[in-house]
Amino acid sequence: MLGLTFDKILILGLIAAVIVGPHRLPAAARWLGRLVRNLRTLASDTTARVRDEVGPEFDEIDWTRLDPRQYDPRRIIRDALTADISEAPTRDRTSGEAGSAERAKDVAEP
């Protein structure tokens, strides 16, 4: 989730106990529990609403492909620089549509 291990949670709890104090700690824990519960409810309600509006395609979406953490700028640039030029789509200057290199050559020659 957030990389929180048991040790880190224990340290955060001790810091919270010192900062908040032993008298207000139960009220702060209840407030934090309500906040987490409300956030979970909000997330599940939002997911259900999106699933209802999108329909059955929602389950077919590959969410891992859309994860921004997977994008490595170095890999993207390396792939772009090592890609074969004949594979790259070119723009058709007359219509503004993307096409193959052969199509662009046909348009350039009258």
Secondary structure, DSSP 4 states (H G I P E B T S, - for coil): -----HHHHHHHHHHHHHHH-TTTHHHHHHHHHHHHHHHHHHHHHHHHHHHHHH-THHHHS-GGGG-GGG--HHHHHHHHHHS-GGGS-EE-TTT--EE-HHHHHHHH--
